[in-house]
């Protein structure tokens, strides 16, 4: 039988080409990625897929991203293209995207700037010298007659959440209204970070609780109350919860001043109101071994210097209720001078669930409050051996007459939403937005927001274990290299021995 080499090659090449074309056609609508990261950072989440299901018209994403970017910025471009391909594949044809290189066309750059994407300057090395390059790295999302803009993409962290949030904002027809309340007629100027964050997703209003709360308000956020509530405020707040309203309350029990190191209990009837819902904020301060640091001036010889010290009155929380969606994916958050929350689980029509607590190296301080951060002058800072204390709870209150369910989330920190307190900490933003989404009944993006990497501290280990791992890291690589060398040497000897036997 005569073998036709030319015909065989052509047939094989044609078969391979057809298979490749079919695979590409299939892959356009069937997208699969092997993602080995623990929180699936490089795969589109179920939350994003649910958002895409809500699109009922063509949504277009225009990406203005300069080409030939250095280092990590080039990786950001590739990551963005990968994730947009996945968005497109899962959208069933309702989402399209296109990349533009604005440096190739002046009109494209002008178009990008008109939509809100402004050029930035990067230092790059070209032709063996440092140069400043003007680049664009942003995108616009168009849906019907609306538009959302991400003006600058500097990192891949949180990018999927940001894109999905923008899409959800465009396709949502019913905008939830969130109210920032002040019970003592003060302005909300001290929580601008939180207000700006909420406005990205919701309609945000300021509300005075001395008047009846509007029916179209879904969630009310309240900063720490320092004085007793007026009868009108108290009644309106109770009525709001009774008719199914939802409240996020940041309320501590002790007023503290770190500058003067003074602490006094807060006298307010808001604690009586919380008691009716089965919640008691103890008149104490919770201390935790896992905590933030403060700078303390100390004499170092003839010089007075600022020395950082761990300050247990500012716990870093890492113990979360894994059964609660709003906190199960969190890594950590910070609270300022919190108090312990006690729960009464025997009340009818009330269901209380703890959200997070301090660590197993905690304690409480009550009565005489010593806020000195120096352990030498404050022995209480060295006695942190109690179990965790509850610092936040979620309460469901069922109206016994109508059966309507109202919800209250309490964090025992009056500074949790303030710009100069917890409101300035990104990890706290994640929890707060999760809590608001939960109260508003919009839970699709909670898992996606929570899985973003915020902080991955190493587990605390003993000094002996540190020394052991130090020597393992020093000696193990050398032993592996030496062992591999002996292995290669042995293989070569065996091979030489075989060759000698063959040719002898």
N, C-alpha and C positions, 0 to 999 in steps of 0.2 A: 504494500500500500504506500503510495507516494504522499509524502507530507508536504502540504502547501503552506510554507512559512508565512508568506504575505497575507494569505486569506485568514490564517489563524490569528495573526497579530491584529488585523483589522477587526475581526469578530470579537476578540477579547477587549480591545480598546472601546469598541462600540458598546459592548455589554457594560463595561465599567462606567462609561459616560452616562448611559441610561440609568443605571443604578444610582449614580451620584445626583442626577437631576431629580429622580423620584425622591431620594432622601431629603434633598433641599426643599422640595415641594411639601413633603410631609412635615418637616421640621418647622416650617413657617407657622403651622397651626398646632404643633405638638412640641412643647418646650420642656426639656428636662435638664437639671443641673445637679451634679454631685457636690454637695456642700457639706464639708466635714467640720465646720466651725460649730461650737457648742450651742450657739443661739441662732444658727442659720442666717448669718449676716449677709450672705451673698445669694440668697434665694428670696424670691418674692413671697411675702407672708400671706396667710389667709385673709388678714385684714385688708391688704391691698387688693386682693382678688375680689373681695366683697364690694370694695369701692368701685372697681371696674365693672362689676355687674350692674351698677346703678346707671351707667352711661347708656343713654338711648338715642344718642345722635353722635355725629362725628366729632371727636376731640383731637385737636392738632397740637403737637408740641414742636416748637421751633427752638433749636439749640444753636446759640451763637458762641462757638468755642474756637479760639485760635489754635492753629496747628503748630507742630514742632515745639511744644512746651517742655520745659526742663523737668526732670525728676518726677516728683510726686504729682505734679499738675498734669503731666502726660498720662500717668496712671489713673487720675481722676476722670480724664476724658474717656479712657477705655472702659472704666467701671460704669460710667454714665451710659455709654452706648450699649453695654451688655444688659444693664437693668431696663433700659428703654425697649430693647428688643424683646425682653420677657414681658413687659407691659403690653406691647403690641401683639405678641403671640397669644396672650390670654384674653385679650379684649374682644375677640371674635370680630375683628375688623372695625371696631368702633374707635380705635386709637391709632393715630399715625404720627410719626416723628420724622424730622429731617435735620441733619447737621449742616450748618453753614460755616464757611471760613471767612470771617469778615475782613481779614487782611487782604483777601484777593479781590475785593470789590468795595469801593468807597460807599456805594449806596447801601450795601448790607450793614456796614458799620453805622451809618446814619439811621437806618431802620431800627437797629438794635438799641441805639441811644434814645430814640423816640419812645420805645416801649419800656424804658426804665433800666436798661442794662448799660452801665457806664464802664468805660475802659479802666483798667488798673495797670500799674507799672510793676514789673518784676525784674529783679536782677538776674541775668543769665550770663553764662560763659560761652562766648562765640568767637571763633578765630583766635583762641588763646588769650582772650581779654574779657574783662567784666564789662557788660553792657546793660543798659536799662531798656527793657522791651515793653511796649504798650500792647496789652492783650485784652480780650473779652472772654469771660467765662460765665455765661448765664443762659437762662432759657425762659421762654414764655409759653403759657398753656392757654389755648383758645377753645372756647366752647360756646356755641351759639353766638350771642353778642357780648359775651363776658370774657375777661382776660385776667390771668394771674401771672405774676412774675417772680422768678428766683434770680435776683440780679447778680449774685456772685456765688460760685461753687468752688470753695477752697478746700473742702474735705469731703470724703465719702461718708463719714460718720453722720447718721441722721438723714442722709439724702433720700432714701426711700420714704421715710416718714414725711419729709417735707413735700415731696412730689405727691404722695397719696393724699396728704392734707389739703394741698392746693386743688387737686382734682375733686375731692369731696366737697370742698367749699363751692366749687363751680356747679356741681350736679345737684347739691342739696337745694330743695325748694323751700323748705320750712327752716328758717333760721331761729335757733334757740336764743332766748334772751337771758343773759346773766347780769345780776345786779350786785354792785359793790355797795355795801351798806355801812353807814356810820350811825351809831346809836346816840352820839353826843354832839351832833351838828358840826363835826370837824370835817375838813376836806379829805379827799382820798389821795392827796399828793404824795404820801409816803409809800404808796404801793404801785408806783408807775410801772415797774418791771412786770408785775403780775397782770396789771391792766393791759399793757401792750401785748403780752403773751396771749391773753384771752381773746383780744380783738382779732387775732389771726384766725380764730375759729368761730367766734360767736359775736352776737350783738351785745355790747357791754353798756350798761347804764349805771348811774349813781342813784341811790334810792335813800330816802329818809324814812326810817321806820316809825316816825311819829305820825305818819299818814298811812292809810290802808294800802297794802301792797297790791299792785295791779295784777289782774288775772293772767296776763300773758307773760309774767316773769316765772321762769322755771326754777332757777337756783339763786340763792342769796349767799354772798360771801361776807363774813363779819370778822373784822379785826378784834383784837383783845379789848374787852370792856373793862374800864377802870372804876366806873361809878355804878350806882344802882340805876336800873331802867325805870323810865317814867311809866305810868300806868298805860298810856297809849302805845308806847313801844312794845311793852310786854304783851299786851293784848293782840296787837297786830302780828307779832312774831308767832304767838301761839296759834292764832287763826290761820296764818299762812301754812304752818306745818299740819294743822288739822285738816285742811282741804287738799293735802297731798303735795305741799311745797317741800323743797329740799334746801338744806342749809349746810354750809361749810363754815365751821367756827374755829378760829384760832384763839384759844383762851387759856392763859396760865393762871396760877393761883397766887403767885408771889411777884410783887413788883420789885425789880432789881435795878441797881445802878452800879455798873462795873467801875466807873470812874471814882465814885465815893465809897464803893464796896459796902453799900447799904442795901438792905432787903426788908420789905414790909409786906404783910398779907394784904391782898386786894379785898376790899369790902364792897360787895355787890350782890344784889338779889338774883343775878343771872345764875349763880350757883344753886339757888333754890329752884329755879326753873329747870336746870339740868337734873336736879334730884328727882323731879316728877317723871323724868324719862329714864330713871334708873342709873344715872351717871353721877358720881361724886368725884370731884377733883380734890385730892388730899391737900391739906395745908402744909406742903413740904416742897423741897427741891430734890430732884433725882440727879445723882452723880453716877458717872460711868467711866470705867477704865479706858474704853474706846472713845476718844474725845478729840476736839479741836485744840489748837494751841493759841495762846495769847502772849504778847510781848511784855515782859516785866523788866523794869529798870533795876539793875543791881550794880553794886560797887565792885569793880574789878581792879583792885589796887587803887591807883589814884584816878582811875577813869570810871565814869558811870555809863554803863552800856545797856542796850535792850537785849534781853535774853529770852528766847522762846521757851515757853513752858506748857506742858499738857494741862488742860483746864477741864476737869471732869464735869463742871457745870454746863458744858457745851457738848453733850453726847453726839457721837456719830453712830447712827442707827444702822444695824445690819441684820437685825432679827425681824423678819416679816412673816405674816400669816400666809403660807403658801396656798391656802385654799381660797384666798381672796384675789380676784383677777386684778384689781387696781394696784396691788403691791407685790404680787407673787413673782414678777420678773424684775423687781428693783434690786439694785446692788447696795446702795446706801443713800442716806440723806442725813441732814444735820438739824438739830433743834437747839434752842437757846433757853437755858434756865427752865426746863420743863418740870411739871409736877406729875405725881402718880395718879392714874385714873382708876377708880374703884367701880365695879359693875354690880348691879343688882339684877340677877337673872330671874327673879321670882315674880316680877311685875307682869300683870296681864297686858296683852296687846303691845308689848314692847319686846323687841329682839335685839340684843347687843352682841356685836362681834368685834373682837380685838383686831387691830390692823398691824401695829408694830410695837416693839418694846425695846428696852435697853438690854444690854448684854448680861451674862451671868456674873459679871464682875461689877456689880452696881451697889448703891446704897442710897439712903435718903437722909436729908438734913431738915430738921424742923426746930421751932422755938427760936434759939439764938443762931442767926445765920452768919457764918464766917465765910466771906467770899474771897479771902486772900488766896491767890494762886500758888503761893510758895508752900510746898508740902512741909517744910520745916516749921512754918508758922501756923499751919493748918493741918493738924493730924488727921482730920476726917478725910482728906484726900488720899491717905494711905490705907484706909479701911474700906476697901471696895470688894466685898466678898459675899454680897447678897444676890439672890436670883433676880432675873429681869423684871422690870416694872413696866406696866402698860402705859404707853404714851399717846396712843391714838385709838379711837374706836369708831365703828359705824353702827348707828342705831336706827332700827326700823320701828316707826310708831304707827300703829293701826287705829284709825278712828272707830271707836266702838259703835257709833251710830250709823255711819255711812260705809264703813269698811275701807275707806280711802287710806292709802299708805303714804306716809311722809317719811323722809329720811334726814338724819343729822350725822355729819361726820365731824368729830371733835379731835383737834390736836392740842395738847396741853402746853402750848407755846404761844404767848401773845405776840411774839415778833416773827412768827412763821411767814407772814405775807409782806413784811416791811422790807423796803429796799436795803436798809442798813442791817437787816437781820437775815432770816431764812429766805426772803424774797430775792436776795442777791446770789443765791447758790443754785447752779444749773440742775443738780440732782433733785433739789426740792421742787423745781419747776415740773419735772416729770411726774412726780407724785401728785402735785396739785392739779395738773391737767388731767391725769387719770381720774382723780376724785371728781372733778367737775364733769368729765365725760360720763362717769358712772351715774352721778346724780341726775344728769340730763337725759339719761337713757340712751346715750350714744357711746357704745362700748367697742366699736369696731377697731379703733386705732390704739386701744390701750396696750395690747400685747406688743404691737409694733413699736410704740413709743418706749415701752419698758425695756425692750431687748437691746436698745442702743447701748454701746459700751460707755460707761461713765467712769468707773474706777475699778481696778482689779488689784487690790492690795494683796501682798503675799500673806499667807496664814502666819500667825504669830507662832514662833517655835522657840524652844529653850536655847540658852547659850551653848550647851553641849551639842545640841543638834546642829546649830549653826557651824560650830567648829568641825563636826563630822562631815557635813556637806561641803564645807570649804576644802577639806583635804581630798574628798572624793572628786571634786571638780578639778583640783590641781593634778592628782595622780592618775585618774582614770583615762583621760585622753592620751597621756604618755604611754600607759600600759597597753591601750588599744593599738597605738601606732607600732610599738615594739612587737606586740603579738602578731599584728598583720605582717610585719617584716619577717618574723620567724616563719610564718605560714607560707609566705612567698618563697623564702629561701628553701624550705622543705619541698615545695612543689617543683622548684627548679632542679633540686638534687634528684628527685624522683624522675623527672623528665630526662635529665642527663644520664641517669642510670639506664633508663629504657633505651635511649639512643645508643648507648654503649653496647647493650645486648643485641640490638638490631644489626649494628655494623661490625661487631667483633666476629 
